[in-house]
Amino acid sequence: MTDFEYWCSLDSETEAELKSLDAKEIEERFYKTLEFGTGGMRGIMGAGPNRMNRYMIAKATKGLADYLAGKFSGEKSVAVAYDSRNNSASFARAAARVLAANGIKVYIFETLMPTPVLSFAVKYLGCSAGIVVTASHNPREYNGYKVYDETGCQLVPRDADKLIAYVNAVTDIGGIAFADENDPLINTIGGDVLDAFLAEVKKLSLYSGKSDLKIVYTPLHGTGRIPVTRILEGRDVSVVKEQEMPDGNFSTVRSPNPEEKDALNLAIEQAERENADIVIGTDPDCDRIGIAVKHGGKFVLLTGNQTGSLLLDFVLKFKEKGANPAVVTTIVTGSLGSEIAKKHGCEVFLTLTGFKYIGEKINQWEKSGEHSYVFGYEESYGYLPGTHARDKDGVSAAMLVAEMASYHKNEGRTLVDALEALYAEYGYYCDALETVVLKGKEGSEKIKASMTAMRKAGTSCLDGCAEVVDYSEGVGDLPKENVLRFIFADGSWAAARPSGTEPKLKLYFSVKGSNRAEAAQRQENMKKSLLEFVK
């Protein structure tokens, strides 16, 4: 029996979908099995082994159940959450039923819930692991599945590799057992866990000064509406009605990703009508946050690097840092924040891309007492100002952005003014991300070929490059990862990295200059040079 025939035999709905496809689409769905990697599993929804569907969810969950059976003795439990995407709720229930069929107690949220709340809930409920069904900021056709350990941190490679082995050992996906929907091992999580999460977030508040700051907020059809509006209660907040309610089709945006320039268009239009000061947007699972600031009569979008630098500067102004304070960021995050942290006496740790590595640092320091965690962030619009969770958190970030904007407004500044003041103090940094979308089998091969070509060219990829660091060979105590970093004598750098969750090659730049024009021109030249390797 071929793989195609096997999948057609699973159920009539799957058979009908697969037999309606043309030859090219069948090849796309069957040329490989959707990988369960160190970041979990993410892909386009549909029937077949290279798609997200009930059977792939069941395979991953059966692997998780076997992994937990080998890791823990006695009773085991898993917290399960899901976002607003199409099929997220049904995928989450399928995971719960597979866990229950394997004798594992399940706590599943009664409604959609942000990823950081799931991270918090795992530890709060004393669970052995956590699952969140989400594709985060990906386009509407995607869904995903992420696994968290008993601390609420996504699995780091040494643990993920063990889980992956269990998942890959599950071959008969049609034979996976599902418990009944009403199995006594499946328990519903009510509003008390969200209440406890918000109580912890409120403890992170740094600035109580009042201002007349007016905010427009959009949850982009995702999970943020209730927790973010609750954490901003008492402020002048206007929610974008067209994007307020959950919608798995994300019908008002091209992509529900605050990294995309047009994602906040509706919110900015409303902010212009209402004469607001700032726009805040969170992605579907509310772990990322994007902002736009009114400055000079127009709204200016801030990048993830800019917002992270501003938040870090704000946190370091007001937060009691503790002994041996430390800030954690990544090898593809702009360098301005690191300079700010160092000036405030904080040691800076650079991790690989993925908030699990920041969460891992928090866990290490809680055990050793070696450092006090102050702040962690990624250039991809993810921030964590506390240790209540082990993943980036758009809820606490929204609270601090509002406080930060209020503080600066009371001082007579916009956040753009505050950013320019940082540039004046630390030097002008031009940070940018160029994303090249390369879909399907051909795209995957092109990404591999581009990375190979850049490795072969080395420092000659970019004029003036002093050193190339290849993280696939292992650097320090970091796990091996397919990333190249091109470093210049003045501390500027560029990096190339295939996305772990989308069919994209990402090119990162952090260029320091004496002024905006100089840095921007140099960054543009570097971008053109690296793009030559993607043709």
C-alpha positions in Angstrom: 0.0 0.0 0.0 1.4 3.4 -0.9 1.4 6.3 1.5 -1.4 8.0 -0.6 -3.5 4.8 -0.4 -2.9 4.5 3.3 -4.1 8.1 4.0 -7.1 7.5 1.7 -8.0 4.5 3.9 -8.1 6.5 7.1 -11.6 8.1 6.6 -13.9 9.1 3.9 -13.4 12.9 4.4 -9.6 12.5 4.1 -10.0 10.3 1.0 -12.3 12.8 -0.7 -10.0 15.7 -0.1 -6.9 13.8 -1.3 -8.6 12.4 -4.5 -9.6 16.0 -5.4 -6.0 17.2 -5.7 -3.9 17.5 -8.8 -0.5 15.7 -9.1 1.6 18.6 -8.1 -0.4 19.2 -4.9 -0.3 15.5 -4.1 3.5 15.6 -4.4 3.7 18.6 -2.1 1.6 16.8 0.6 3.5 13.5 0.3 7.1 14.3 -0.6 8.0 14.4 3.1 6.3 14.1 6.6 5.7 17.3 8.4 8.6 17.4 10.8 8.2 17.5 14.6 11.2 19.6 15.4 12.7 21.5 18.3 10.0 24.2 17.9 7.2 21.6 17.7 5.2 21.3 14.5 3.8 23.9 12.2 2.4 23.7 8.6 -0.4 24.3 6.2 -3.7 22.6 7.2 -5.0 19.8 5.1 -4.9 16.0 4.5 -1.7 14.2 4.1 1.6 13.7 6.0 3.1 17.1 5.1 0.1 19.0 6.4 -1.5 19.8 9.8 -4.5 17.7 10.5 -6.1 15.5 13.2 -3.8 12.6 12.5 -0.6 14.5 12.7 -1.8 16.0 16.0 -2.6 12.5 17.3 0.9 11.3 16.2 2.6 14.1 18.0 0.5 13.6 21.1 1.0 9.9 21.2 4.7 10.5 21.0 4.4 13.0 23.9 2.5 10.5 26.0 5.2 7.9 25.5 7.9 10.5 26.2 6.2 11.5 29.5 5.8 7.9 30.5 9.5 7.4 30.2 10.4 10.7 32.0 8.0 10.7 35.0 6.8 8.0 37.3 3.4 8.3 39.0 0.6 10.5 37.8 1.2 12.8 34.8 -0.7 15.8 33.6 -0.7 18.1 30.7 -2.2 21.6 30.3 -3.7 22.3 26.8 -4.5 25.7 25.2 -5.4 26.9 21.7 -5.8 30.1 19.8 -8.4 31.5 17.4 -7.2 29.7 14.2 -9.5 27.4 12.2 -9.4 23.9 13.7 -7.4 25.0 16.8 -10.1 24.0 19.2 -10.8 20.7 17.5 -7.0 19.9 17.3 -6.7 20.7 21.0 -9.6 18.4 22.0 -8.0 15.7 19.8 -4.8 16.0 21.7 -6.6 15.9 25.0 -8.4 12.7 24.0 -5.2 11.0 23.0 -3.5 12.0 26.3 -6.5 10.7 28.3 -6.5 7.4 26.3 -2.9 7.0 27.5 -3.8 7.5 31.1 -2.7 11.1 31.4 -4.7 13.8 33.2 -5.5 16.8 31.0 -6.4 20.4 31.9 -7.8 22.1 28.8 -8.9 25.7 28.7 -12.6 26.2 28.2 -11.9 29.0 25.7 -9.1 30.3 23.5 -6.1 31.5 25.5 -2.8 33.3 24.8 0.4 31.2 24.7 2.0 33.0 27.7 -1.0 32.0 29.8 -0.4 28.4 28.9 3.2 28.7 29.8 2.2 30.1 33.2 -0.6 27.5 33.7 1.8 24.5 33.3 3.7 25.6 36.4 0.7 27.0 38.3 -1.2 23.7 37.9 1.9 21.6 38.6 1.7 19.8 35.2 4.2 17.5 33.6 4.0 19.3 30.3 1.9 21.7 28.2 0.6 21.9 24.7 -0.6 24.9 22.8 -2.2 24.6 19.4 -1.2 27.7 17.4 0.7 28.9 14.4 1.4 32.2 16.2 1.7 35.0 13.6 1.7 32.8 10.4 -0.9 33.3 7.6 -4.4 31.9 8.0 -3.7 28.6 6.2 -1.3 27.5 8.9 -1.7 25.8 12.3 0.8 24.4 14.7 1.6 22.5 17.9 4.1 23.5 20.6 5.2 21.5 23.6 6.3 22.9 27.0 8.1 21.2 29.8 7.1 21.2 33.5 8.5 24.7 34.0 6.4 26.2 31.2 9.4 26.5 28.8 9.4 25.1 25.3 11.6 22.1 25.0 15.3 22.9 24.3 17.1 20.6 21.8 18.4 18.0 24.3 14.8 17.3 25.5 13.1 17.9 22.1 15.4 15.3 20.5 14.1 12.7 23.0 10.5 13.6 22.3 11.1 13.6 18.5 12.4 10.1 18.7 9.1 9.0 20.4 7.0 10.9 17.9 8.9 9.4 14.9 8.3 5.9 16.4 4.6 6.3 16.0 3.9 4.8 12.5 0.3 3.6 12.5 -1.5 6.9 12.8 -4.8 5.2 12.0 -4.4 3.0 15.1 -3.9 5.8 17.7 -6.5 5.5 20.5 -8.8 8.4 21.4 -10.7 8.6 24.7 -14.3 9.8 24.9 -14.8 13.6 25.0 -16.3 13.2 28.5 -13.5 11.0 29.9 -12.9 11.8 33.6 -9.2 12.4 32.9 -10.2 15.5 30.8 -10.7 18.6 33.0 -11.7 22.1 32.0 -9.6 25.1 33.1 -11.9 28.1 34.1 -11.2 31.7 34.5 -9.2 31.3 37.8 -6.0 30.6 36.0 -6.2 33.7 33.8 -7.0 35.7 37.0 -3.9 34.3 38.6 -1.8 35.1 35.5 -3.0 38.7 35.4 -2.3 39.1 39.1 1.3 38.1 38.4 1.6 40.5 35.4 0.3 43.4 37.5 3.2 42.9 39.9 5.5 43.8 37.0 4.1 47.3 36.8 6.8 49.9 37.0 5.2 53.3 36.5 2.0 54.5 38.2 2.1 58.1 36.9 -1.1 59.2 35.3 -1.3 60.8 31.9 -3.9 61.5 29.2 -2.4 58.9 26.9 -4.9 57.5 24.4 -4.4 54.0 23.1 -6.0 52.1 20.2 -5.7 48.3 20.6 -6.2 45.5 18.1 -6.0 41.8 19.0 -5.9 41.0 15.2 -8.8 38.5 15.6 -6.8 36.5 18.2 -6.6 35.7 21.8 -5.5 39.0 23.3 -8.8 40.9 23.6 -9.8 39.8 27.1 -6.4 39.7 28.8 -5.0 42.8 27.2 -8.1 45.0 27.8 -8.2 43.7 31.4 -4.5 44.5 32.0 -5.0 48.0 30.5 -8.2 48.6 32.5 -8.4 52.2 33.8 -6.6 53.6 30.8 -8.1 55.3 27.8 -8.3 52.3 25.4 -10.3 52.0 22.2 -10.5 48.5 20.6 -10.7 48.1 16.8 -14.2 46.6 16.5 -13.5 45.0 13.1 -10.7 43.0 14.6 -12.0 42.5 18.1 -13.5 39.1 17.9 -11.8 35.8 17.1 -11.7 34.9 13.4 -9.6 32.1 12.1 -9.8 33.5 8.6 -8.2 36.8 9.8 -10.5 38.4 7.3 -9.4 42.1 7.7 -5.6 41.5 7.3 -3.3 40.0 4.7 -1.4 38.3 7.6 -2.0 38.6 11.3 1.6 39.4 12.0 2.6 42.6 13.8 5.9 42.4 12.0 4.1 43.1 8.7 3.8 46.8 7.9 0.1 46.6 6.9 -1.1 44.5 9.9 -1.9 47.6 11.9 -3.5 49.6 9.1 -7.1 49.5 10.5 -5.9 50.4 14.0 -3.8 53.3 12.7 -6.8 54.6 10.7 -8.9 54.5 13.9 -6.1 56.1 15.9 -6.0 59.0 13.4 -9.8 59.5 13.7 -9.7 59.4 17.5 -6.5 61.4 17.8 -4.8 58.6 19.8 -1.2 58.6 20.9 -0.3 55.0 20.3 -1.4 51.9 18.6 -0.9 48.4 20.1 -1.5 45.2 18.2 -1.0 41.6 19.4 -0.7 38.5 17.2 -3.2 35.6 17.3 -1.7 33.8 20.3 -0.8 37.1 22.0 2.9 36.4 22.5 4.1 39.2 20.1 3.2 42.9 20.1 3.6 45.6 17.5 3.2 49.3 18.1 2.8 52.5 16.1 3.4 55.9 17.7 2.0 59.3 16.7 4.9 61.6 16.0 4.8 64.9 14.1 1.2 64.3 13.2 1.8 60.9 11.6 1.9 57.3 13.0 5.3 55.7 12.9 5.7 51.9 13.1 8.4 50.7 15.4 10.4 47.6 14.7 10.8 44.8 17.2 14.4 45.9 17.8 13.3 49.5 18.5 10.5 48.5 20.8 12.8 46.1 22.7 15.5 48.8 23.2 12.9 51.3 24.4 11.4 48.7 26.8 14.7 47.7 28.1 15.8 51.3 28.7 12.5 51.9 30.5 12.7 48.7 32.6 16.3 49.6 33.7 15.2 53.1 34.7 12.6 51.8 37.1 13.1 48.1 38.0 15.1 47.0 41.0 17.6 44.7 39.3 18.9 42.4 42.1 22.3 40.8 42.3 24.3 40.2 39.1 21.6 41.4 36.8 21.3 39.9 33.4 19.6 40.6 30.1 19.0 37.9 27.5 18.6 38.4 23.8 19.5 36.6 20.6 22.2 36.4 18.0 19.9 38.0 15.4 18.6 40.8 17.7 19.9 44.3 17.2 22.9 45.5 19.2 21.4 48.7 20.7 19.7 46.9 23.6 22.9 45.2 24.5 24.7 48.5 24.7 22.0 49.9 26.9 22.1 46.9 29.2 25.9 47.1 29.6 25.8 50.8 30.5 23.3 49.9 33.3 25.6 47.2 34.7 23.8 44.2 33.3 25.6 41.3 31.8 24.2 40.4 28.3 23.7 36.8 27.2 23.1 36.0 23.5 21.1 32.9 22.7 20.0 31.2 19.5 16.7 32.3 18.0 13.7 30.9 20.0 12.3 32.1 23.3 12.9 28.6 24.8 16.6 29.6 25.1 15.6 32.7 27.1 13.3 30.6 29.3 16.1 28.1 29.8 18.4 30.9 31.1 15.6 31.9 33.6 15.4 28.3 34.8 19.2 27.9 35.1 19.5 31.1 37.2 16.5 30.2 39.5 18.4 27.1 40.4 21.9 28.5 40.6 21.3 32.1 41.8 24.1 33.1 39.5 22.2 36.0 37.9 19.0 38.0 38.4 16.9 38.0 35.3 15.9 41.5 34.3 14.5 41.4 30.8 14.6 39.2 27.7 13.5 39.9 24.1 13.8 39.0 20.4 13.8 41.2 17.4 10.7 39.3 16.2 8.5 41.4 18.5 8.6 39.2 21.5 9.3 40.4 25.1 9.3 39.0 28.6 9.8 41.4 31.5 9.3 38.9 34.3 9.6 35.2 35.3 5.8 34.5 35.6 6.1 32.7 32.2 8.9 31.1 30.2 7.8 32.4 26.8 7.3 35.8 25.3 4.3 37.6 26.6 2.2 40.2 24.7 0.0 40.9 27.8 2.8 42.1 30.1 4.5 43.8 27.2 1.2 45.8 26.4 1.1 46.9 30.0 4.7 48.1 30.0 4.4 49.8 26.6 1.4 51.8 27.9 3.3 52.7 31.1 6.4 53.6 29.1 4.4 55.8 26.6 2.7 57.5 29.6 6.0 58.2 31.3 7.5 59.7 28.2 4.4 61.7 27.4 4.5 63.2 30.9 8.1 64.2 30.1 7.1 65.9 26.9 8.3 63.1 24.6 6.9 60.6 22.2 8.4 57.2 21.9 10.1 58.3 18.7 11.7 61.1 20.6 12.8 58.7 23.2 14.3 56.4 20.6 16.2 59.3 19.0 17.6 60.1 22.4 18.9 56.6 22.6 20.6 56.9 19.2 22.2 60.2 20.3 23.6 58.5 23.3 24.6 55.1 21.9 25.1 55.7 18.2 22.6 55.3 15.4 21.6 51.7 14.7 19.9 50.6 11.5 18.3 47.2 12.2 16.4 45.5 9.4 15.0 42.1 8.4 14.6 41.0 4.8 12.4 38.0 4.4 12.6 35.9 1.2 9.6 33.6 0.8 10.4 30.3 -1.0 7.5 27.8 -0.8 7.2 24.1 -1.4 9.8 21.5 -2.3 11.6 23.8 -4.8 11.7 26.6 -2.2 13.1 24.3 0.4 15.9 23.2 -2.0 16.6 26.9 -2.9 17.0 27.8 0.8 19.5 25.0 1.3 21.4 26.0 -1.9 21.5 29.7 -0.8 23.0 28.8 2.6 25.5 26.5 1.0 26.6 29.3 -1.4 27.0 31.8 1.5 29.1 29.3 3.5 31.3 28.7 0.6 31.8 32.4 -0.1 32.6 33.2 3.6 33.8 36.8 4.3 33.6 37.7 0.6 29.8 37.7 0.8 30.0 41.2 2.2 32.6 43.9 1.5 34.6 44.6 4.7 33.4 41.6 6.6 36.0 40.6 9.1 34.6 37.2 10.3 31.9 34.7 9.6 30.5 32.7 12.5 28.8 29.4 11.4 26.5 28.2 14.2 25.9 24.9 12.4 29.3 23.9 13.7 28.5 24.8 17.3 29.6 28.0 19.0 30.5 28.0 22.7 27.8 26.2 24.7 25.1 26.9 22.1 23.3 24.1 20.3 24.1 23.7 16.6 21.8 25.7 14.3 21.7 26.6 10.7 22.7 30.3 11.0 25.5 32.3 9.5 26.6 35.6 11.1 28.8 38.1 9.3 30.7 40.4 11.7 32.4 43.7 10.9 35.2 45.4 12.8 32.9 48.2 14.1 30.5 45.7 15.7 28.0 45.9 12.8 26.7 42.5 11.6 24.4 40.6 9.2 23.0 37.1 9.5 21.3 34.5 7.4 18.9 32.0 8.8 16.2 29.7 7.4 12.9 30.1 9.3 12.0 27.1 11.5 8.3 27.7 11.1 7.7 29.1 7.6 9.1 28.6 4.0 11.3 31.6 4.4 15.0 32.6 4.3 15.6 35.5 6.8 18.4 38.0 6.4 19.1 40.2 9.4 21.1 43.4 9.6 22.3 45.5 12.5 24.4 48.4 11.2 25.9 51.1 13.3 26.6 54.6 11.8 27.2 58.1 12.8 23.8 59.1 11.4 20.7 57.7 9.9 21.6 58.1 6.2 25.0 56.5 6.6 23.7 53.5 8.4 20.7 53.0 6.1 22.9 53.2 2.9 25.3 50.7 4.3 22.5 48.4 5.4 21.0 48.6 1.9 24.3 47.7 0.3 24.7 44.7 2.6 21.1 43.5 1.8 21.8 43.7 -2.0 25.0 41.7 -1.6 23.3 38.8 0.4 20.3 38.7 -1.9 22.7 37.8 -4.8 23.1 34.4 -3.1 19.3 33.8 -3.2 18.9 34.3 -7.0 
